[in-house]
Amino acid sequence: MGKAAQGAKKLHQSVYRLLETFLVSRPSMPGYISSVLSGYGVVGVNIVVQILLVPLYLSTLGKAGFGFLMFVLVMVNFAAFGIGWMSGGSIRVLGEFYAKGDGAGFHQVFRWMRRAFWVYSAVAAMVILILGALPWSPLIERFADLSPEIVRVTSLLTAFYIVVYYDFTALRQALTAMGKKSLANYATIVSLVVFCLWVVPWLLIYEGGLPGVVAGLIVGSLAARLVVGFWLKRHRLNIEGTVPSGFKAREVRGFFFGKKGAGYALYGALLLALQADVMIVGWVGGANMAADFVLVWKVAEIAVLLLWRIPESLHPYIVHMDTRKDTSELASLYKTMRQRMLILGASAGIGYALLGPYIVQLWVGSNNAPDDQVAFALAGGSLFFLAISRVPSIFAYARVHLKPLLFVIGLEVLLKIIGTVFLIPHFGITAPLISFIVIHIFGLALAYQCLGSRSLYF
């Protein structure tokens, strides 16, 4: 056991040094590499969980049950568009107060944000109940391959899950703004492990159904919340703190309820809409087509998440540099990260285009894997364009350069949705991929690079 621990420690140190060499290692960014590494840990554990559970879902829930589960999970993520004005702006404002050492301001913003998450999650839960838990709910009719009782109970549990999930999300935002995203990542890993330990016996031993899978998500989120609470108590940190009466309340309200808050809300909605392929394919083509699309895109999506961790982990540090008016370091950081993401995105895209079919066959078996080489090649192309667009987006977002960012992503979402809906009857599961690649080739890729350059000096 001691040798295994030493080997794991050496591996961690080797990967750490590799990331320091290839990415960035700056005194002004303490904890950045740990944030990236722990983010990789989240994705790595998620990969293992998916490898274990997706074949299990298909064999125990069937394709229709698997498709509905994927639809529900995307719906939960998509529900975040309504709280984007808070979740997006909070890291910016919390990061500014943290960089200035203004504890009272930090505490007040966190209180506002967390209570907003509570209220919004309750509203979102009610919407989910209306969509799926009532006798006349549209999801019962749309997913007619499943029994109405399964749809109702799953929707009821999903409504409760969204409340628990967004409470943890509020804590994660505060930790990210403090440059302690690695802690939030470790808590997420705990939630995934607990979820897996719940679901496997539920499906295999007790032969449970779809509602129990959502119940496992609830238990996992509660476990993550306990981990964060224990760490805060151990380090004697009260992130809500005490705030003098009326302290900067007008300034905080002005940010969140003004134009900037609206810009963050719109960006959050557009970013989620950009990732709503499963919802669109499922709604237009049905649960089976949604399941096939997930099997083609899921591994590529995980690769995108791995690549996106690199620039996304820069967010609080960009805010801190911007607060200190350190434009030269921002420009140097942007140039380095743009070059690195171009190399990584091209390598990952080509690799998935060539090896994607074999990876999915190993994952779910040749009987369940889609037999469409073109679909995997298109997924590789989409992976590349998603990778190279993230650095410009993060810099514009962190520096509150919202107007041009909203224009670019708004145009992207509009063209992609129109193209997807139009192409699905002709090209099936490849429609979202074709639409995305075409619009980037004909201008969106260049628009993102121009956006990044302008965001440095606006």
Secondary structure as GFF3:
##gff-version 3
##sequence-region A 1 458
A	DSSP	alpha_helix	2	22	.	.	.	ID=ss1
A	DSSP	alpha_helix	32	60	.	.	.	ID=ss2
A	DSSP	alpha_helix	62	78	.	.	.	ID=ss3
A	DSSP	three_ten_helix	79	83	.	.	.	ID=ss4
A	DSSP	alpha_helix	84	100	.	.	.	ID=ss5
A	DSSP	alpha_helix	103	132	.	.	.	ID=ss6
A	DSSP	alpha_helix	138	142	.	.	.	ID=ss7
A	DSSP	alpha_helix	148	177	.	.	.	ID=ss8
A	DSSP	alpha_helix	181	204	.	.	.	ID=ss9
A	DSSP	alpha_helix	210	234	.	.	.	ID=ss10
A	DSSP	alpha_helix	249	257	.	.	.	ID=ss11
A	DSSP	alpha_helix	259	274	.	.	.	ID=ss12
A	DSSP	alpha_helix	277	285	.	.	.	ID=ss13
A	DSSP	alpha_helix	287	312	.	.	.	ID=ss14
A	DSSP	alpha_helix	315	323	.	.	.	ID=ss15
A	DSSP	alpha_helix	327	364	.	.	.	ID=ss16
A	DSSP	alpha_helix	373	398	.	.	.	ID=ss17
A	DSSP	alpha_helix	402	427	.	.	.	ID=ss18
A	DSSP	three_ten_helix	428	430	.	.	.	ID=ss19
A	DSSP	alpha_helix	431	439	.	.	.	ID=ss20
A	DSSP	pi_helix	440	444	.	.	.	ID=ss21
A	DSSP	alpha_helix	445	455	.	.	.	ID=ss22
###
